[in-house]
Amino acid sequence: MAEDRLYDLAFAFKNTKLWEKLSDLDLFAVRLPGGEIGYCCVMGQMGDHLALAVYVGDEGFQSYRRLASADMRTLRPVAMYNMMASQCCIQCSLENREDMTDEEVKEIRAYAKAHQITVRGKHAYPQFSRHTAGRLPWQIRSKEDEERLCEGLLAALEVHRRLLEGTKEEMGLSKMNEKTAVIPLLSREGESWRLETTPVPTKESTVPEVEFTDQLLSARLKKKKKKGIWECAACWLMTPVQEDETDEEAPFYPLALMAANLESGMVLMPVISDGSDLSEMVHQFAQSMQECGSVPKTIRCGEERSFSMLRDLCEKTGIAMEKTDELEVLDDALMSLLDHMREMDEDEDEDDDDDFDDDEGLVDPMGHFEDLANAIDEVTDAELRQMPREVKDMLREFADMDVLPEETARRIRRVLGRKR
């Protein structure tokens, strides 16, 4: 249960309508109670998702950077799902009644009654959520996150106060881009605030290198004849899994390590886990090469995570590595995998031999937009609204391109509005 202070600040933030003055690229920072830097992003200038997000520390900032720098014209399915699942922040959003749980509504109404206020209308209900890489956005449960969000909301109120007296330029606020070196930093000193600047964290990898320690297996793979090129990618699958219904932790998104043989166009059965043990995933991947008797001459990685996961394995087995901006086979195969995951969730017993060949460990790609429509049908309106701005823009474009079923396109326009 959120404390009254958090609701006090959330309703005060709502009254500022700060999103009318700032875009989600007008980033400012606040020094948090634990000493970390929180990078604050005000969302809602387009009117669809009103929120303040606080990205904590370098890891949080890197997740913001990925979202802010995404190019919708080149965003591929693997990149899209990784971006959707990689956001790392705490957030206060203003939602509609139908997008809230009964528990949240009950709590807000109790607060409103105690403080003699009325909560009604569009974007009237504050919601407090924790976004963690690889997990479904979830209700804030820790005291530390509440304190961080309170400090972010206080900083947003101070930004609003200063903008009533001056300009964004006087505050040092400007739209983030690749050349941005510093942003405004607010530090609270009692009841007053000090305004200074803080450097923008340097762009760096947040994906750990994985050491491959099975010397016997690496020696066997090194001796094998190598042929052809494989595409590889590691991607979060947007089908949340809750292993224990009594578990209060957020459901996790399965992480899939996939590979495709470019010569045959076929895809190996992916290695799928909760993403907590990358070493074991790489070991399973190496074992699958050993078992199928096929070792590529080159592995071409479509994103940073698979490159970092497989680099040590490739060095020890004599496999060349490349990075690529295109995945000829895996982009479509990802949609097939999501469809298969949904069938498993529904406990369907249908024969999947048309999609997956268990004897050969291969899968044929399926149509992209039909599976995308199926994926959209699986999420709620609230989950659609909580998707990153870039993803929502892409879905609006698809809805206006007549590439999705009309019912799906109408739902996107209803929930997210038309392309602006």
Buried (B, 14 or more C-beta within 10 A) or exposed (E): EBEEEBBBBBBBBBEBEBBEBBBBBBBBBBBBEEEEBBBBBBBBBBEBBBBBBBBBBBEBBBBBBBBBEBEEEEBBBBBBBBBBBBBBBBBBBBBBBEBBEEEBBEBBEEBBEEEEEEBEEEBBBBBBBBBBBBBBBBBBEEEEBBBBBBBBBBBBBBBBEBBEEEEBEEBBBBEBEEEEEEBBBBBBEEEEBEBEEBEBBEEEEBBEEBEBEBEEBBEBBEEBEBEEBBBBBBBBBBBBBEEEEEEEEBEBBBBBBBBBBBEEBBBBBBBBBBBEEBBEBBBBBBBBBBEEEBBBEBBBBBBBBBBBBBBBBBEBBBBEBEEBEEBBBBBBBBBBBBBBBBBEEEEEEEEBEEBBBEEEBBBBBBEBBBBBBBBBEBBEBBBBBBBBBBBBBBBBBBBBEEBBBEEBBEBBBEBBBEBE
